[in-house]
Amino acid sequence: MPQDRLKRLIYRSCYTGTKELDLVLGGFARTRLAGLDASQLDRYEALVDAENPEIYAWVIQRETPPAEHDTDVLRMIQDYARTSQA
């Protein structure tokens, strides 16, 4: 079951409907999700359930995320986005 969950989250991350978010979340999911613990995966899943424009604004730090999404997982994604851009 954990592998199924990872595959589902990776797929959702790669096909959000927003190209910029697909690149960031897809890359993060493919390279980092397997290293997250169950509670971090729960936080990640809750994050990808939010609206795409909001997620992207939080990731690029244009907007402050609400408390429920202001987590270690979002900070990992922000770091990934910052360091993976050429």
Beta strands, then each sheet from edge to edge (+ up, - down):
end
